[in-house]
C-alpha cells in the first residue's frame, strides 16, 4: 500500500464479534449438538407481520426514498417524546429529540459534540466495546471505572469522582448495562447525575434496554429536574424492542445547545436516519405496545431461568444479569478469557465473548446474550457450560 492509514484507526482492535466468530469460520456442527451463538445482542424473533406489511405499503410512497429532516421525521420525534415522557412520568418536548441511525450514531454524535482530542470520558468497565473504540478514534481517552467486588457490576459514584480531572468531559452510563446486564439502582444513577451536574460535565445515559426492566419502577428521577438539559444527554434504540436492528434507528434527547452541535455531526455522517427504519419505529410506537410487552416478558423470564440454572450449577459465578445479558466469572483459574471462549467453541459448540472484549482486566469473565435463543435452548447452554467445567 502506497498511502498511509490513520493510526487513530489502525491502532484500534478489529470488530470484536467478528473476531470471535472467526473461531468457527468454515466449520460445520452436528445436528445433535449444533452451534449456539450467544455473542451478539440481537432479538431472537422477527418483527411482526403487521409491521413488515405496513413497511411494504409505505415503500410505495416516493417520500420514503428521499432525504428527511436531519433530526428525524417530525411525527416520530413527537411520538418518541411522548413515549419517553410517559416512561419517565414527565414531559419531553419533540424539539429535545433527535432520531439517529441507531444508538451507536447517537453515542458517536454526542461524543463528537462533547469532547476533543486530549480530553477524557469516564467509562464504567466492563464497557460496550464500540464506546471505547469510538473515543479512542477521536483521540479521547476512555478512563475506566471499575465496579467493586460484590456490587453486581454496578459502579460507585465516589470512585468516579476520584477519577475526574480537568480533562474530563463526560460520564457514560448504560443501564440496563451492555455488556454486563446489570441494572443500576435509581439512587446510583441519580448520584452520578448529581456528580456530573456539580462538576459541570455531561452525563451520557444510554437506556437502550430500558424496555426490558423486570418491573415498572422508575429507573431514575433525573427528568424531574427542570435543569436536566444542562447536564444530561439521553440515548435510546428502537432495535431491541421492535426487533429492528438492521434498520438502524435510535434516538438522542438533549437540550437545545447540545442538539445544535449534534445536528452538525449527524448531517456529515448520515444526513438523516434511514427513512424506512423511522417508519418502522413510528408504527411500533403507535401500534405494537401489546406485542412488545409479550416479547419483553418472554426475554425477562428467559433471563431468570438462565440465572436460576447457573446458580444451581455452582460452577460458573453469575456476576450480573439483566436485559439481554449475563456476565459470568469462569471457573478456569488463570486461564485467559479468549482461551476459555476458544475451548467452549471447540468442545461445547458454544460461542461467547471473552471479558477482555469489554476492557482490560476482564480475563476472569465471559459474556453471553441469552435473548437471541429460544427458551428450550437455555438448559442446554447451562449443561454445556457445566460439562466444560468438569
C-alpha positions in Angstrom: 0.0 0.0 0.0 1.5 3.4 -1.0 -0.7 5.6 1.1 -0.7 5.9 4.9 -3.7 4.9 7.0 -4.6 6.8 10.2 -3.0 5.4 13.3 -6.1 6.6 15.2 -8.0 3.8 13.4 -5.3 1.3 12.7 -4.4 1.2 16.4 -7.9 0.0 17.3 -8.7 -3.7 17.6 -10.8 -5.4 15.0 -14.6 -5.6 15.5 -14.8 -7.9 18.4 -17.8 -10.0 17.5 -16.4 -10.7 14.0 -13.1 -11.7 15.6 -14.7 -14.2 17.9 -16.9 -15.6 15.1 -13.7 -16.2 13.1 -13.0 -19.0 15.6 -15.7 -21.1 13.9 -15.2 -19.9 10.3 -15.6 -22.8 7.8 -16.8 -25.3 10.5 -19.9 -27.3 10.5 -21.7 -28.7 13.5 -23.6 -31.9 14.1 -27.4 -31.8 14.2 -27.4 -33.3 17.7 -25.1 -30.7 19.0 -25.5 -27.5 16.9 -23.6 -24.3 17.4 -25.3 -21.9 19.9 -24.2 -18.4 19.1 -24.6 -16.1 22.2 -22.2 -13.3 21.0 -24.4 -10.6 19.7 -27.3 -8.7 21.3 -29.9 -9.4 18.6 -33.6 -10.2 19.1 -34.3 -13.9 18.7 -37.6 -13.2 16.9 -38.5 -11.2 13.8 -40.8 -8.1 13.8 -44.5 -8.9 13.5 -46.0 -9.4 10.1 -48.2 -6.3 10.6 -45.1 -4.2 10.8 -43.5 -5.6 7.7 -46.8 -5.4 5.8 -47.0 -1.7 6.8 -43.5 -1.1 5.6 -44.2 -2.8 2.3 -47.1 -0.4 1.8 -45.2 2.7 2.9 -42.4 1.9 0.4 -44.8 2.9 -2.4 -44.6 6.5 -1.1 -41.8 8.3 -3.0 -41.1 10.5 0.0 -39.8 7.4 1.8 -36.9 7.3 -0.6 -35.8 10.9 -0.3 -33.7 12.7 2.3 -35.6 13.6 5.5 -35.0 16.1 8.2 -31.6 15.8 9.8 -33.1 15.4 13.3 -35.7 13.0 12.2 -39.3 12.7 10.9 -41.3 15.1 12.9 -44.1 12.6 13.6 -41.5 10.2 15.1 -39.8 12.8 17.2 -43.3 13.7 18.6 -44.3 10.1 19.2 -40.9 9.2 20.8 -41.0 12.3 23.0 -44.5 11.3 24.2 -43.2 7.7 24.8 -40.1 8.7 26.8 -42.1 11.2 28.8 -44.7 8.6 29.7 -42.0 6.1 30.7 -40.3 8.6 32.9 -43.5 10.2 34.1 -42.6 13.7 32.8 -42.9 15.9 29.8 -40.3 15.7 26.9 -40.6 18.1 24.0 -40.2 16.9 20.4 -37.7 19.7 20.0 -35.5 18.0 22.5 -35.3 14.8 20.5 -33.1 13.7 17.6 -33.7 10.5 15.6 -30.4 8.8 14.8 -29.1 6.0 12.6 -29.0 3.6 15.5 -27.9 4.2 19.1 -24.3 3.9 18.0 -24.7 7.0 15.9 -26.3 8.8 18.8 -23.3 8.0 21.0 -20.8 9.0 18.4 -22.5 12.3 17.7 -22.8 13.1 21.4 -19.1 12.4 22.0 -18.0 14.5 19.0 -20.1 17.4 20.4 -18.7 16.9 23.9 -15.0 16.0 23.6 -11.9 16.8 21.6 -8.5 15.0 21.2 -6.8 15.2 24.6 -10.0 15.2 26.6 -11.2 12.2 28.6 -14.5 10.4 29.3 -15.3 8.1 32.3 -16.4 4.7 31.0 -17.6 2.1 33.5 -15.8 -1.3 33.0 -16.8 -3.7 31.6 -17.8 -1.3 28.8 -19.6 -1.6 25.5 -16.7 -2.1 23.1 -17.9 0.4 20.4 -18.0 3.2 23.0 -14.3 2.7 23.9 -13.3 2.2 20.2 -15.0 5.5 19.1 -13.5 7.5 21.9 -10.0 6.3 21.0 -10.6 7.1 17.3 -11.4 10.6 18.4 -8.2 10.9 20.4 -10.3 11.0 23.6 -9.0 8.9 26.5 -11.5 6.4 28.0 -11.0 6.4 31.7 -12.1 3.0 33.1 -14.4 3.0 36.1 -14.3 -0.5 37.7 -17.0 -2.0 39.8 -16.3 -3.2 43.3 -16.4 -6.9 44.1 -19.9 -7.9 45.3 -21.6 -4.9 43.7 -23.3 -6.8 40.9 -21.2 -4.9 38.4 -22.6 -1.6 39.5 -20.1 1.3 39.5 -19.7 3.6 42.5 -20.1 7.4 42.1 -17.4 8.0 44.8 -15.0 6.0 42.7 -16.0 8.1 39.7 -15.4 11.4 41.4 -11.8 10.4 42.3 -11.2 9.9 38.5 -12.5 13.3 37.4 -9.8 15.9 36.4 -9.6 19.0 34.2 -9.7 16.8 31.0 -13.0 15.1 31.9 -15.9 16.0 29.7 -18.5 13.3 30.4 -19.5 10.2 32.4 -21.1 7.4 30.3 -23.7 5.1 31.9 -25.5 2.2 30.2 -28.4 0.8 32.3 -29.6 -1.9 32.0 -26.0 -2.5 31.1 -24.4 -3.8 27.9 -22.3 -5.9 28.4 -23.0 -7.0 32.0 -26.8 -6.9 32.2 -26.5 -5.0 35.5 -29.4 -2.6 36.2 -28.2 0.4 38.2 -30.4 1.3 41.1 -32.2 4.7 40.9 -30.1 6.2 43.7 -26.9 5.3 41.9 -28.0 6.8 38.6 -29.2 9.9 40.4 -25.9 10.2 42.3 -24.0 10.1 39.0 -26.2 12.8 37.7 -25.7 15.0 40.8 -21.9 14.4 40.4 -21.9 15.4 36.8 -24.0 18.4 37.5 -21.8 19.6 40.3 -18.6 19.1 38.3 -20.1 20.7 35.2 -19.6 17.8 32.9 -22.2 15.8 30.9 -23.9 12.6 32.0 -24.5 10.5 28.9 -27.1 7.9 29.8 -27.8 5.1 27.4 -31.1 3.4 28.1 -31.3 1.2 25.0 -32.6 -1.7 27.2 -35.0 0.3 29.4 -38.0 -1.6 28.0 -36.5 -4.9 29.4 -36.5 -3.8 33.0 -38.3 -6.5 35.1 -40.8 -4.2 36.7 -42.4 -0.8 36.3 -40.3 1.0 38.9 -39.0 4.3 37.6 -35.3 3.7 36.8 -34.4 7.3 38.0 -35.9 10.7 38.5 -33.4 12.8 36.5 -36.1 14.2 34.2 -37.9 15.7 37.3 -35.1 18.2 37.5 -36.1 21.1 35.2 -32.4 21.8 34.6 -31.7 18.3 33.2 -30.9 19.7 29.7 -27.8 21.4 31.2 -26.2 18.0 32.2 -28.0 15.0 30.6 -27.8 13.5 27.1 -30.1 10.5 26.9 -29.7 7.7 24.3 -32.1 5.0 23.1 -32.5 2.4 20.4 -35.6 1.0 18.8 -33.7 -2.1 17.6 -34.4 -4.4 20.5 -38.0 -3.6 21.5 -39.4 -3.8 17.9 -36.8 -6.3 16.5 -35.3 -3.8 14.1 -31.5 -3.9 14.4 -31.0 -3.9 10.7 -33.0 -0.8 10.2 -30.6 1.4 12.3 -32.9 3.7 14.2 -32.2 5.2 17.6 -32.8 8.4 19.5 -31.0 11.1 21.4 -32.6 13.5 23.8 -30.8 16.7 25.0 -31.1 20.4 25.4 -31.0 22.9 22.5 -27.4 23.8 22.8 -26.2 20.2 22.6 -28.7 19.3 19.8 -27.5 22.2 17.7 -24.0 20.8 17.7 -25.1 17.2 17.4 -27.1 18.1 14.3 -23.9 19.2 12.5 -22.3 15.8 13.2 -25.4 13.9 12.0 -25.6 15.9 8.8 -22.0 15.0 8.0 -22.3 11.3 8.8 -25.7 10.1 7.5 -27.7 13.3 6.7 -30.7 11.6 8.3 -31.6 8.2 9.8 -32.9 5.7 7.2 -36.5 6.6 6.4 -37.8 3.0 6.4 -36.4 2.5 9.8 -38.1 5.6 11.1 -41.4 4.5 9.6 -41.0 1.2 11.4 -40.2 2.8 14.7 -43.2 5.1 14.4 -45.5 2.2 13.6 -44.1 0.4 16.6 -44.7 3.3 19.0 -48.3 3.7 17.7 -49.4 0.1 17.3 -47.1 -2.5 18.9 -47.2 -1.9 22.7 -49.0 -5.2 23.3 -46.8 -7.2 21.0 -43.7 -5.7 22.6 -44.9 -6.4 26.2 -45.3 -10.1 25.4 -41.8 -10.4 23.9 -40.2 -8.4 26.7 -41.9 -10.7 29.3 -40.5 -13.7 27.5 -37.0 -12.3 27.4 -37.1 -11.3 31.1 -38.4 -14.8 32.0 -35.6 -16.4 29.9 -33.0 -14.4 31.9 -34.5 -15.5 35.2 -34.4 -19.2 34.0 -30.8 -18.9 33.0 -29.8 -17.3 36.3 -31.6 -19.9 38.3 -29.9 -22.8 36.4 -26.4 -21.2 36.7 -27.0 -20.7 40.5 -27.8 -24.4 40.9 -24.8 -25.5 38.9 -22.4 -23.8 41.3 -19.5 -23.9 38.8 -19.8 -20.5 36.9 -20.3 -17.5 39.1 -23.0 -15.2 37.9 -21.7 -11.6 38.4 -24.7 -9.8 36.9 -27.7 -10.5 34.7 -30.4 -8.5 33.0 -31.9 -7.2 29.8 -30.2 -9.4 27.2 -27.0 -10.4 29.0 -25.3 -12.5 31.6 -21.7 -11.7 32.8 -20.0 -14.8 34.2 -16.8 -15.5 36.1 -15.4 -18.6 34.6 -14.0 -21.5 36.7 -10.6 -21.8 35.0 -8.2 -20.1 37.3 -5.5 -18.2 35.5 -6.8 -19.0 32.0 -7.1 -16.1 29.6 -10.7 -15.4 28.7 -10.1 -15.9 25.0 -8.7 -19.3 25.7 -11.9 -20.2 27.6 -14.0 -18.9 24.7 -12.0 -21.0 22.2 -12.4 -24.1 24.4 -16.1 -23.6 24.6 -16.4 -23.2 20.9 -14.3 -26.2 20.1 -15.6 -28.7 22.7 -19.1 -27.4 23.5 -20.1 -25.6 20.4 -20.9 -22.5 22.4 -19.9 -19.1 21.2 -19.5 -16.4 23.9 -17.5 -13.2 24.1 -14.4 -13.0 26.3 -14.4 -10.4 29.1 -11.4 -8.8 27.5 -13.7 -7.6 24.7 -15.0 -5.2 27.3 -11.8 -3.8 28.7 -8.5 -4.7 30.3 -8.5 -6.7 33.5 -11.5 -8.8 32.5 -9.7 -12.1 31.9 -11.8 -13.8 34.6 -15.1 -13.2 32.8 -17.2 -14.2 29.7 -20.4 -12.6 28.4 -23.3 -14.2 26.8 -26.5 -12.8 25.2 -29.4 -15.2 26.1 -32.1 -13.1 24.4 -31.3 -14.4 20.9 -32.1 -18.0 21.6 -35.4 -19.7 22.3 -36.4 -20.8 25.8 -35.8 -24.5 25.4 -32.1 -23.9 24.5 -31.3 -22.3 27.9 -31.0 -25.6 29.8 -28.7 -27.0 27.0 -26.5 -23.8 27.3 -26.0 -24.3 31.1 -25.5 -28.1 30.7 -22.7 -27.4 28.2 -21.1 -24.8 30.5 -21.2 -27.3 33.3 -19.7 -30.0 31.1 -16.8 -27.8 30.2 -16.1 -27.1 33.8 -15.9 -30.7 34.9 
